Amino acid sequence: MSSTSHGKKQWDSRWDSLPREIRLLITQYLIQDGCPLAPFATVSREMQTDIERHNFARIRLTPSRLANFRAMIQRIRGLVGYIWFCLELDEYDCTACPPPSGPSTSYEFTEGLEISGTDKCPITASFQDLFSVLGEWKPHGDLTLDISLYSPSDSEHWFPYLTFLPDNPPNMPADHAVENASRKYHDPEHGWSNGLRHLASPPWALRKLFHLITEQGPHDSDQEELDWWDQLPSVPAVTSLLLRQQNCRRWKPVSLAHMFARFPRLQELHYEPWREWDDWGRALQIEILTPDKVDSTGIGALLLVTAAAAEKMPRLETMDIWNGRKGLAALFRYQVFRNEGEAVFTWRGTLELAMELAVIQAWQAVTKQYDVLRLNVAVERLDGTIIRSHGVAIQHLGLSGQVIRPVSLQQIQMEQEALEGVATVES
């Protein structure tokens, strides 16, 4: 299509007449706008390719879609870089959320905690199908598999602040993914009134949320379950695996070990388990990093053991050991700068710690082993009053590596905002 006017040069308004840079800017704007992109794929083959590259770079996959996924993905396999596998468990109502009084019989106890896959696709069948499909993929660049396992009902009863989101793409702003943090929850039967929680979650509700994933599986023994993992197809296409903190339900460590073995090209693993104390009394007795008490001997012993381990790591560049919770943030960092001929031993935190001579000498020995000339020691103090949660501690400690996915940190902050100033468990 073209238009002319008297005394003026003819202007060609066809898409292909625009410079490639302009066409690319327009396509990027449409993608960022969030509008439906399918109609624009007919503009030109070039735009269709750009839109497909965007649409198929990140895929949300559910068990019900696995059957058609194998055929659908053939043409665009090379475009896929991230798969969010959402295994949604059966929904449950208030009779199984469970009620505030908690189960009173052994049957109700089991029924209240039990989780299962959907009626159409149990958990084991879902993983069997997933590994069967991905096992057919030939290695092609990097592929991230992000596994989320949850029930949609988890955020409809006692824990309305829970969110289930995909991992942030690399170019997404840090504060983009998690929204509605200031949403006003109102569910008096589950302890929420006009955005404030007046009743703590009952222990049974927490146990249901953090129940073992394969506890009620089809296997008669732990060994039978491990044998089942071992028979799954190998998946060489996957190079990165995410098990993020939004997966409240727990994996058995030995099960994870057998799962990981099915990914022979795995280069990155991001595993974000929730903290667990089987014995609160003992956990509190042996704690060496507490807001109101510093066990210098315990910390020194920890750093001595760490130094012994570092001596066996000739290529070590950075080591971080940290802890954080409300009122507490502590970081030990050892960094080697070979080009500058130095190493830096850093203690940063809310705790005032006098470093023992034996600890310094142990790390000097590590430094000499690396043929580094000198060891510098730095001590930095943080204000404990600003540390409202372990999520805030992560931010203020300036951790050198990605100890948690950005979207997971945002979810922690959202949870902290919802629970600020209230008890978390019924006494």
PENORPE-V986607 format. One record per pair of residues at least 4 apart in sequence whose C-alpha atoms are under 8 Angstrom apart, sorted by the first residue. I is the first residue (numbers start at 1). J is the second residue. Records with the same first field share a line. If there is no record, write none. Layout:
I: J + J
This chain:
1: 12 + 13 + 14
2: 10 + 11 + 12 + 13 + 14
3: 10 + 11 + 12 + 13
4: 8 + 9 + 10 + 11
5: 9 + 10
12: 17
13: 17 + 18
14: 18
15: 23 + 43 + 44
18: 22 + 23
19: 23
20: 24
21: 25
22: 26
23: 27
24: 28
25: 29
26: 30
27: 31 + 47 + 50 + 51
28: 32
29: 33
30: 34 + 35 + 37
31: 35 + 37 + 51 + 54
37: 41 + 51
38: 42
39: 43
40: 47 + 48
41: 45 + 47 + 48 + 49 + 51
42: 47 + 48
43: 47 + 48
44: 48
45: 49
46: 50
47: 51
48: 52
49: 53
50: 54
51: 55
52: 56 + 79
53: 57 + 79
54: 58
55: 59
56: 76 + 79 + 80
57: 79 + 80 + 81 + 82
58: 80 + 81 + 82 + 83 + 84
59: 80 + 82 + 83 + 84
60: 83 + 84 + 85 + 86
61: 65 + 66 + 83 + 84 + 85 + 86
62: 66 + 85 + 86 + 87 + 88
63: 67 + 86 + 87 + 121 + 126 + 129 + 130
64: 121
65: 69
66: 70 + 129 + 130 + 133
68: 72
69: 73
70: 74 + 133
73: 77
76: 80
78: 140
80: 143
81: 142 + 143 + 144
82: 143 + 144 + 145 + 146
83: 143 + 144 + 145 + 146
84: 145 + 146 + 147 + 148 + 166
85: 145 + 146 + 147 + 148
86: 147 + 148 + 149 + 150
87: 117 + 123 + 126 + 147 + 148 + 149 + 150
88: 117 + 118 + 149 + 150 + 151 + 152
89: 115 + 116 + 117 + 118 + 149 + 150 + 151 + 152
90: 115 + 116 + 117 + 118 + 119 + 151 + 152
91: 151 + 152 + 153
92: 96 + 97 + 153
93: 97 + 153
94: 98 + 99 + 157
95: 99
96: 111 + 112
97: 112 + 157 + 158 + 205 + 208
98: 102 + 103 + 112 + 204 + 205
99: 103
100: 190 + 201 + 202
101: 202
102: 109 + 202 + 203 + 204
103: 108 + 109 + 112 + 204
104: 108 + 109
105: 109
106: 110
107: 111
108: 112
109: 113
110: 114
112: 204 + 208
113: 204 + 207 + 208 + 211
114: 208 + 211 + 216
115: 208 + 211 + 213 + 216
116: 122 + 123 + 216 + 217
117: 121 + 122 + 123
118: 122 + 123
121: 125 + 126
122: 126
123: 127 + 217
124: 128 + 217
125: 129
126: 130
127: 131
128: 132 + 232
129: 133
130: 134
131: 135 + 232 + 233 + 234 + 235
132: 136 + 232 + 233
133: 137
134: 235 + 237
135: 233 + 234 + 235 + 236 + 237
136: 235
137: 235 + 236 + 237
138: 236 + 237
139: 236 + 237 + 238
140: 237
142: 237 + 238 + 239 + 240
143: 237 + 238 + 239 + 240
144: 238 + 239 + 240 + 241 + 242
145: 238 + 240 + 241 + 242
146: 166 + 167 + 241 + 242 + 243 + 244
147: 241 + 242 + 243 + 244
148: 164 + 243 + 244 + 246 + 247
149: 247 + 249
150: 154 + 247 + 248 + 249
152: 156
153: 157
154: 158 + 159 + 160 + 162 + 209
155: 159 + 160 + 161 + 162 + 163
156: 160
157: 187 + 190
158: 190 + 191 + 201 + 205
160: 185
161: 181 + 414 + 415 + 418
162: 246 + 411 + 415
163: 246 + 411
164: 246
165: 177 + 407
167: 405 + 407
168: 172 + 177 + 406 + 407
172: 176
174: 406 + 407
175: 410
177: 407
178: 407 + 410 + 411
181: 414 + 417 + 418
182: 418
183: 195
184: 194 + 195 + 196
185: 192 + 193 + 194 + 195 + 196
186: 192 + 193 + 194 + 195 + 196
187: 191 + 192 + 193
188: 192 + 193
190: 199 + 201
191: 197 + 198 + 199 + 200 + 201
192: 196 + 197 + 198 + 199
193: 197 + 198
195: 418
196: 418
197: 419 + 422
198: 422
199: 426
200: 422 + 423 + 424 + 425 + 426
201: 205 + 206 + 424 + 425 + 426
202: 206 + 425 + 426
203: 207 + 425 + 426
204: 208
205: 209
206: 210
207: 211
209: 248 + 249
210: 248 + 249 + 250
211: 215 + 249 + 250
212: 249 + 250 + 251 + 252
213: 249 + 250 + 251 + 252
214: 251
219: 224 + 225
220: 224 + 225
221: 225
222: 226
223: 227
224: 228
225: 229 + 255
226: 230 + 254 + 255 + 258
227: 231
228: 232
229: 255 + 258 + 259
230: 258 + 259 + 262
232: 262
233: 262
234: 262 + 263 + 264
235: 262 + 263 + 264
236: 262 + 263 + 264 + 265 + 266
237: 263 + 265
238: 263 + 265 + 266
239: 263 + 265 + 266 + 267 + 268
240: 266 + 267 + 268 + 269 + 270
241: 266 + 268 + 269 + 270
242: 269 + 270 + 271
243: 247 + 270 + 271 + 272
244: 270 + 271 + 272 + 273 + 405 + 408
245: 271 + 272 + 273 + 274 + 408
246: 408
247: 273
248: 273 + 274
250: 273
251: 255 + 256
252: 256
253: 257
254: 258
255: 259
256: 260
257: 261
258: 262
259: 263
260: 266
270: 404 + 405
272: 404
277: 283
279: 283
280: 284
281: 285
282: 286
283: 287
288: 293 + 294 + 295 + 296 + 298 + 299
289: 293 + 294 + 295 + 299 + 323 + 328 + 330
290: 294 + 328
291: 327 + 328 + 350 + 351 + 384
294: 351 + 352 + 353
295: 299
296: 300 + 353 + 354
297: 301
298: 302
299: 303
300: 304 + 355 + 356 + 359
301: 305
302: 306
303: 307 + 359
304: 308 + 358 + 359 + 362
305: 309
306: 310
307: 311 + 362 + 363 + 366
308: 312 + 362
309: 313
310: 314 + 316 + 366
311: 366 + 369
314: 369 + 370
316: 336
317: 334 + 335 + 336 + 337
318: 333 + 334 + 335 + 336
319: 333 + 334 + 335
320: 331 + 332 + 333 + 334 + 399 + 400
321: 331 + 332 + 333
322: 329 + 330 + 331 + 332
323: 328 + 329 + 330 + 331 + 390 + 393
324: 328 + 329 + 330 + 389 + 390 + 391 + 393 + 394
325: 329 + 387 + 388 + 389 + 390 + 391 + 393
326: 387 + 388 + 389 + 390
327: 350 + 384 + 385 + 386 + 387 + 388 + 389
328: 349 + 350 + 351 + 384 + 387 + 393
329: 349 + 350 + 351 + 382 + 384 + 387 + 390 + 393 + 394 + 397
330: 347 + 348 + 349 + 350 + 351 + 397
331: 346 + 347 + 348 + 349 + 397
332: 345 + 346 + 347 + 348
333: 344 + 345 + 346 + 347
334: 343 + 344 + 345 + 346
335: 343 + 344 + 345
336: 342 + 343 + 344 + 372
337: 341 + 342 + 343
338: 342 + 343 + 372
341: 371 + 372 + 373 + 374
342: 372 + 373 + 374 + 375 + 376
343: 367 + 372 + 374 + 375 + 376
344: 375 + 376 + 377 + 378
345: 375 + 376 + 377 + 378
346: 377 + 378 + 379 + 380
347: 378 + 379 + 380
348: 379 + 380 + 381 + 382 + 397
349: 380 + 381 + 382 + 383 + 397
350: 381 + 382 + 383 + 384
351: 381 + 382
352: 381
355: 359 + 360
356: 360
357: 361
358: 362
359: 363
360: 364
361: 365
362: 366
363: 367
364: 368 + 374 + 375
365: 369
366: 370
367: 371 + 372 + 373 + 374 + 375
368: 372 + 373 + 374
382: 396
383: 387
386: 392
387: 392 + 393
388: 392 + 393 + 416
389: 393 + 413 + 416
390: 394
391: 395 + 409 + 412 + 413
392: 396 + 413
393: 397
394: 398 + 399
395: 399
399: 403
404: 408 + 409
405: 409
406: 410
407: 411
408: 412
409: 413
410: 414
411: 415
412: 416
413: 417
414: 418
415: 419
416: 420
419: 423 + 424
